Amino acid sequence: MTEKNGNAFDFKLFRRLITYTNPYRFTFYFVAFSAILLSVFAVLRPYLLQQTIDNTIIPKDGELLVYFISLMLGVLVLEVISQFLFIYFANWLGQEVIRDIRVSLFKHMLGFKMQYYDRSAVGRLVTRAVSDIETIASIFSQGLFMILSDLLKMSVILGYMLYQSWELTLLVLAVLPLILYATRVFQKKMKAAFEEVRTQVSNLNSFVQERITGMKIVQLFTREETEYSNFKEINEKHKKGWIKTVWYNSIFFPIAEMSSSITIGLIVWFGGLKAAQGDVITLGVVIAFIELSQMLFRPLRQIADKFNTLQMGMVAANRVFAILDTDSKIEDNGSLIVDNIQGKITFDQVRFSYVEGEEVLKGVSFHVDAGETVAIVGATGAGKSTIINLLSRFYKIDSGTISIDDTDISTLDLKSLRDHIAVVLQDVFLFADTILNNITLNNSAISEAEVHQAAKEIGIHDFIMSLPNGYHYNVKERGVMLSSGQRQLISFLRAYVTNPGILVLDEATSSIDSHSEELIQDATDKITKGRTSIVIAHRLATIKNADTIIVMDQGKIVEHGNHNELLEITDGYYKGLYEVQFAAVVE
């Protein structure tokens, strides 16, 4: 977000926003033309009113009165039609623009590195992608074109007033500086106030989303009162932010109304005296000037109000563009596309740190032959899951080389690389959708029949068919309708149907019941057969048959070999882990 500089309007940001209207130039120009028509109609009504009073009411000409009334009715109809077209297409343009911005934003966010999401609050990102972008639409529907229309009206009205009577015009202009000054101050204050409001809205959204998502933890640890107090504090800041905008409105609008009333009094006093003396100022001119002065001041008041809307939209646009300008994109400089892979994996002196200067992997090197199953074990924080993240290029390594089939993965097209790697995580994420869509992730290349067949092959078809609507059962948000074991089985099937060359199981059998573990173990045997597999596990019983076991500690490989070889190492790290878990088991 750019710094607050006190400027009432950011023209650079505005010009950038306007570029999004380029695909809709015809509509943009049509709305602008409608604004011009409205400014013309704005003067026609007072003019016809003046003519009606001076030429029909005072002379008592009934026929001419009917004629002028008909003219005023015709102008009114045309004004209504122009107003309708103006409002409709201004709103239409705004919705088209925010649709394009929202698509650009979401596409941009899809390419962000995982580090960006590690450091960003979900609630703030949701606010940017939803409510902030919706606020941008008001720039076009209620801000920009409305302000331009009002400025045109004011210019035409002022010109006509000077043409009719320079004396009465000077009276009106004498009060104008007060309103202009108040408007200018109001705009500056409101910009700062709305920036604060948007910040507080973001904080509120983030807090509520996180607490709702983590409600189970809140209730388990009886933190309801604490979180309630925290919410009240954040909500109070949100309220104070809005109250500040109300305060500025409460000051500005009474000043504007007072100025308008003073102007009417001056026109009636001076114009009435001139009309009574038989001057060139007639009664019709006085009445017209009263209406014209209101039409001149009303847009000023409305412009201030619409400028509020414009400022809110600009603040929202600034926040959205800040994300669009964020350079956190995954580097995809590779162009090599592979149709299939054998699955040979090589890590050569790989170093990596999430935070600069704090290495997580410290020169890790290992080799996995195609079709082998390699297990990685170690304490929490040893760097096991980091290896998986780097293999899928979620993060960029600091130094070293990661290769698949003797090809540096940085030279591979990112989509091509990930198409050949399937990952089953401990914390399975399911969307609020059907089981079928959660398995295929709406990949049209995977048919429902293929999913059924894959489920039968790994032994979970019966479990899925036992659910209401089977494969079309909606698991709701994050899969809450399923147990953790059932969610894990769905994730295994999700990985299996893609027929990956490399399979990764990251703590995939932890924290599940024994029945689900048996199903998962059978599924694991099936899906790892004939393909390179990397298994990360704390429970050593699940990896005893791995071809190679890599033991990690504090970012380094401290031991490697098969199960029996590692048990033969005196005072070995793996042997110690094994004895702790199986001390009571008789081999």
Salt bridges, closest charged atoms under 4 A:
GLU79 OE1 - ARG45 NE 2.76
GLU96 OE1 - ARG99 NH2 2.81
ASP100 OD1 - ARG99 NE 3.34
ASP132 OD2 - ARG128 NH1 3.19
ASP132 OD1 - ARG198 NH2 2.36
GLU134 OE1 - ARG102 NH2 3.39
ASP150 OD2 - LYS306 NZ 2.86
GLU167 OE2 - LYS274 NZ 3.98
GLU196 OE1 - LYS244 NZ 3.05
GLU210 OE1 - ARG211 NH1 3.16
GLU227 OE1 - ARG211 NE 2.84
GLU236 OE2 - LYS239 NZ 2.94
GLU257 OE2 - ARG301 NE 3.34
GLU291 OE2 - ARG45 NH1 3.40
ASP325 OD2 - ARG16 NH1 2.75
GLU331 OE1 - LYS396 NZ 3.41
ASP332 OD1 - ARG393 NH2 3.85
GLU359 OE1 - ARG351 NH1 2.95
ASP369 OD1 - HIS367 NE2 2.68
ASP406 OD2 - LYS344 NZ 2.78
ASP419 OD2 - LYS415 NZ 3.03
GLU448 OE2 - HIS452 NE2 3.26
GLU448 OE2 - HIS472 NE2 3.20
GLU507 OE2 - HIS538 NE2 3.24
GLU517 OE1 - ARG539 NH2 2.68
